[in-house]
């Protein structure tokens, strides 16, 4: 529940932009990595740390394939 409230607050502060929503989700994903053991933590953080620009580029490539 805390994560949902935090993400909603972030989206309002960020003007509900796609980037703001993406950053909010990524923050939640990184927080989910915290309780993991060190052997899984690094891989989890890597997956949850993709820059928005890279995400958007990949997203546009997929959209253009349709």
N, C-alpha and C positions, 0 to 999 in steps of 0.2 A: 504494500500500500504506500509506503514511504517513497518508493521509486516512482510510482505513478504521479504522486503529488509533486515530486521534484521535477519530473519530466514536463508536467503541465506548466509548472512555474517557469521552467526554462523556455518553453515554447512561447509563452506570453511575453517574457522579457526579450526574446529573440525576434519578436514580431511574427511568430508562427511561420517563419521561413522554412524551406526545405532543409537548409543547412542547420538551422537551430534544432529542428526535429532530429536530424541525423546525429548531431552532437549529443543531444539528450539520450538517444538510444545507445550511442557508443559509451557514454558515461555509465549508463546502467549496465552495459555489458562488461565494462572494466570493473565495476563494483562487484559483479558476480564472480569475477576471477579471484577476488581477495581471499576467500576461504580455501582455495585449492592448494594442494601440496606443491612445493617448489617444482617438482617434475612436470606438473601440468600448468602451472601458473604462467610461465613464459610463453608457451604456445597460445594460451587463452588470451593473454594481453596482446600478442601480435595480431591475432584475429580481430580483436576489439579496438585496434589502433590505426585502422586504415584511414588515411587522410581523406577529407571530404572531396577534394579535387580528384583523387584517384577513383573514389566511389562514383562520382558523377560522370567521369569519363567512361568507366565501364558500363554504367547505366545507359548512357547515350548510345554506346555501341550496340547494346542489346536491343534498345528501342529501334534503332535503324535497321536491324536485321529482320524485323517483323514486316 
